[in-house]
Amino acid sequence: MILRDLAAALRTLTIIPAPGPEGDFGRSFFYFPVIGGLLACIAWGSFGVLDLLIPDRGLLAALLVIGLLSWLTGFLHLGGLADTADA
């Protein structure tokens, strides 16, 4: 039950394929902060690696991490921003 709902949250919020049967979408809302924390850890780790690979280019590393997170979430937040801008 828990893993099925966690996988449903992962499939809903990201483009990461999660194995297993479909979970209950209503119960998967509980795991949205967990997925957000996972994405934050990915961002933090990738920024650390990029900062080591390209020192003194913090802005470039930050832009690359924003691009990575946008891609991982399927541009979900950018679509909302565009809908707000053209309203």
C-alpha positions in Angstrom: 0.0 0.0 0.0 2.6 2.6 1.0 5.0 1.8 -1.8 2.2 1.7 -4.3 1.0 5.1 -3.2 4.5 6.5 -3.1 5.1 5.2 -6.7 1.8 6.9 -7.7 3.0 10.2 -6.3 6.4 9.7 -8.1 4.6 9.0 -11.4 2.3 12.0 -10.9 5.0 14.6 -10.1 7.9 13.5 -12.2 8.8 11.8 -15.4 10.6 9.1 -13.5 9.0 5.7 -14.3 8.0 3.9 -11.1 7.4 0.2 -11.2 4.4 -1.5 -9.8 0.6 -1.3 -10.0 -1.3 1.9 -9.9 -1.9 3.3 -6.4 -4.7 5.3 -5.0 -4.3 8.8 -6.3 -6.1 10.3 -3.3 -3.7 8.6 -0.8 -0.7 9.6 -2.9 -1.1 13.2 -1.9 0.4 12.4 1.5 3.6 11.5 -0.3 3.9 14.6 -2.4 6.3 16.3 0.2 8.4 13.1 0.1 8.8 13.4 -3.6 9.6 17.2 -3.2 12.3 16.3 -0.7 13.7 13.7 -3.2 13.8 16.4 -5.9 15.5 18.8 -3.5 18.2 16.2 -2.7 18.7 15.6 -6.4 19.1 19.4 -6.9 21.4 19.8 -4.0 23.6 16.9 -5.1 23.8 18.0 -8.7 24.6 21.6 -7.7 27.4 20.3 -5.5 28.8 18.2 -8.4 28.5 21.0 -10.9 30.1 23.4 -8.5 33.1 21.1 -8.3 33.3 20.6 -12.0 32.9 24.2 -13.0 34.3 26.3 -10.1 33.5 30.0 -9.9 30.5 29.6 -12.1 27.7 29.4 -9.5 25.1 31.0 -11.7 25.7 28.6 -14.5 25.5 25.7 -12.1 22.2 27.0 -10.7 20.7 27.5 -14.2 21.7 23.9 -15.1 20.1 22.6 -11.9 16.9 24.5 -12.6 16.9 23.0 -16.1 17.4 19.5 -14.6 14.5 20.0 -12.1 12.3 21.4 -14.8 13.0 18.4 -17.0 12.5 15.9 -14.1 9.1 17.3 -13.3 8.0 17.4 -16.9 8.0 21.2 -17.0 5.0 21.1 -14.6 5.7 24.3 -12.8 6.7 26.2 -16.0 3.4 25.3 -17.6 1.6 26.8 -14.6 3.8 29.9 -14.9 2.9 30.2 -18.5 -0.8 29.8 -17.8 -0.6 32.6 -15.2 1.3 34.9 -17.6 -1.1 34.6 -20.4 -4.3 34.9 -18.3 
